[in-house]
Amino acid sequence: MSDWGSPMIGFGPLGEGAEERQERIELVGPHLRVSGCISLLRFTRLSDLINHTRGFVKLIDADLLRRNGDETGLSVPELMVNQDEITFIGQKAGEASTAETAQPGGMDRPLMERTPRDLVIFTAGHTLTGRIFLFAETDVTAFVDSPDPRWVPMINATARSLADRRVISHFALILVNRTQITAASLLHMAGAAVESGVAGD
């Protein structure tokens, strides 16, 4: 495993003969929200990059954001963020890679068929709803018990702040940090949450 932004063994900094490819992301945690660019190195998907690296997340041209996503005016050319403090990594519509949203799967068991499931996930600071692609034999119990992959892709996601429920953000893609999950349920089984507005607008 390599650190974020470091060359992979046997490759140059961006892979053999590869052109630099960056995508804009948001890092959201209980006490931090920041946007910036990240290099995908030799990977074609953001989820594959972060699930095969360890260490701090390196952001380029990072902007500190308020809880609701508004800019604060504070920018730094380079920012290193501890991934243990990140609840999820988000990409808005038009920013998420086509490969990520069109081909749910990944480098782990790539030939196995996955089934879309609508989930609601609770973390210490957010309620997250959206669609996750799970292997056909995987139920919610197996999903929450499994430690891998650490970062789980969710598409068409809505994030609601538990500190201020008026703060709602929409993302084409988020990568949820498993270590930050406190509870999870199939969305159709969380009717009370939906009706109370916790899992919806």
C-alpha positions in Angstrom: 0.0 0.0 0.0 1.3 3.5 -0.8 0.6 6.8 0.7 -1.9 9.2 -1.0 -0.2 11.0 -3.9 2.9 8.8 -3.7 4.1 6.8 -6.7 3.0 3.2 -6.9 5.8 0.6 -6.9 6.8 -0.1 -10.5 5.2 3.0 -11.8 6.0 6.7 -12.3 4.1 9.3 -10.2 1.2 9.0 -12.6 1.7 5.5 -13.9 3.8 4.4 -16.9 3.3 7.0 -19.7 0.1 8.2 -18.1 -1.1 11.8 -18.3 -2.0 13.5 -15.0 -5.7 13.2 -14.3 -7.3 15.0 -11.4 -10.8 15.1 -10.1 -12.4 17.6 -7.7 -13.7 16.2 -4.5 -15.1 17.2 -1.1 -13.9 15.8 2.1 -16.5 15.9 4.9 -16.1 14.9 8.5 -17.6 15.8 11.9 -15.4 19.0 12.2 -14.2 19.6 8.6 -15.5 20.2 5.1 -13.0 21.1 2.4 -12.9 20.8 -1.4 -9.9 20.4 -3.7 -8.4 18.3 -6.5 -6.9 14.9 -6.1 -4.7 13.0 -8.6 -6.0 9.6 -9.6 -2.4 8.4 -10.4 -2.7 5.2 -12.4 -6.3 4.4 -11.4 -9.4 5.1 -13.5 -11.8 5.2 -10.5 -11.6 7.3 -7.4 -12.8 4.4 -5.2 -10.1 2.1 -6.5 -7.5 4.7 -5.7 -8.5 5.3 -2.1 -9.1 1.6 -1.3 -5.6 0.8 -2.4 -3.8 3.5 -0.5 -3.2 4.5 3.1 -2.1 7.7 4.9 -3.2 11.2 4.5 -5.3 12.5 1.6 -3.4 15.1 -0.5 -5.6 17.9 -1.8 -4.4 20.5 -4.4 -5.9 24.0 -4.4 -8.0 23.2 -1.3 -10.8 25.5 -0.2 -12.1 25.4 3.4 -15.9 25.2 3.4 -18.6 26.0 5.9 -20.9 23.3 7.1 -23.4 24.0 4.4 -20.8 23.9 1.6 -20.3 27.6 1.2 -16.8 28.9 0.7 -15.1 30.6 3.6 -12.5 32.4 1.5 -9.6 30.4 3.0 -7.6 28.5 0.4 -4.3 26.7 0.5 -2.3 25.3 -2.4 -1.8 21.9 -0.8 -3.6 20.3 2.2 -3.0 16.9 3.8 -6.0 15.4 5.6 -6.1 12.5 7.9 -8.5 10.0 6.3 -9.5 8.7 9.8 -11.2 12.1 10.3 -13.1 11.8 7.0 -16.7 10.6 7.1 -17.2 10.6 3.4 -15.7 11.9 0.2 -18.2 13.5 -2.2 -18.4 14.5 -5.9 -21.1 16.6 -7.3 -22.9 16.0 -10.6 -20.5 16.6 -13.5 -17.4 16.0 -11.3 -17.8 12.2 -10.6 -15.9 10.0 -13.1 -18.1 8.2 -15.7 -16.3 4.9 -14.8 -17.3 5.3 -11.2 -21.0 5.9 -11.7 -21.6 3.8 -14.8 -19.8 0.7 -13.8 -20.5 -0.1 -10.1 -18.0 -2.7 -9.0 -14.3 -2.3 -8.7 -11.0 -4.1 -8.5 -12.3 -6.5 -5.8 -14.1 -9.5 -7.4 -14.7 -7.4 -10.7 -16.6 -10.2 -12.5 -19.1 -10.8 -9.8 -22.6 -9.4 -10.4 -23.7 -6.7 -8.0 -27.3 -5.7 -7.0 -28.4 -2.1 -6.4 -29.7 -1.5 -2.9 -31.1 1.8 -1.5 -29.6 2.3 2.0 -29.7 4.8 4.8 -26.5 5.1 6.7 -26.0 6.9 10.0 -22.7 8.4 11.1 -21.8 10.5 14.1 -22.5 13.7 12.2 -24.6 12.8 9.2 -27.5 10.8 7.7 -26.6 9.4 4.3 -29.0 8.0 1.8 -28.4 6.7 -1.7 -27.8 3.6 -3.8 -25.0 1.1 -3.0 -24.2 -1.9 -5.3 -23.7 -5.0 -3.2 -23.0 -8.6 -4.2 -26.2 -10.6 -4.6 -25.5 -12.7 -1.5 -24.8 -9.7 0.7 -27.5 -8.5 3.1 -27.3 -5.5 5.4 -25.9 -7.6 8.3 -23.1 -8.9 6.1 -22.5 -5.4 4.8 -22.0 -3.7 8.2 -20.0 -6.6 9.5 -17.5 -6.7 6.6 -14.3 -4.5 7.0 -13.7 -4.4 3.3 -13.6 -2.4 1.2 -13.0 0.4 3.7 -14.5 3.1 1.4 -17.9 2.2 0.0 -19.3 3.9 -3.1 -22.8 5.3 -2.9 -24.4 7.1 -5.9 -27.3 9.7 -6.0 -26.5 10.4 -2.4 -28.1 12.9 0.0 -26.2 13.9 3.2 -28.1 15.6 6.0 -26.1 17.2 8.9 -27.3 15.9 12.3 -26.0 19.1 14.0 -28.2 21.2 11.8 -30.9 19.3 9.9 -31.5 22.2 7.6 -28.1 21.5 6.0 -28.7 19.1 3.2 -26.2 18.3 0.4 -26.6 16.3 -2.8 -23.8 14.3 -4.5 -23.6 12.2 -7.6 -21.2 10.0 -5.7 -19.9 9.6 -2.2 -17.4 7.2 -0.7 -18.4 6.3 2.8 -15.7 5.5 5.4 -16.8 2.2 7.0 -15.1 3.2 10.3 -17.5 6.1 10.6 -20.7 4.1 10.2 -22.8 3.8 13.4 -25.9 2.3 11.9 -27.4 1.2 8.5 -30.7 -0.1 7.1 -32.3 -0.7 3.8 -34.2 2.5 2.9 -37.5 0.8 2.4 -37.3 -0.5 6.0 -36.5 2.9 7.4 -40.0 4.3 6.9 -40.1 6.2 10.1 -36.8 8.0 9.2 -38.1 8.9 5.8 -41.4 10.2 7.2 -39.6 12.3 9.8 -37.4 13.9 7.2 -34.2 12.3 8.5 -33.6 10.4 5.3 -35.2 12.7 2.8 -35.6 16.4 1.9 
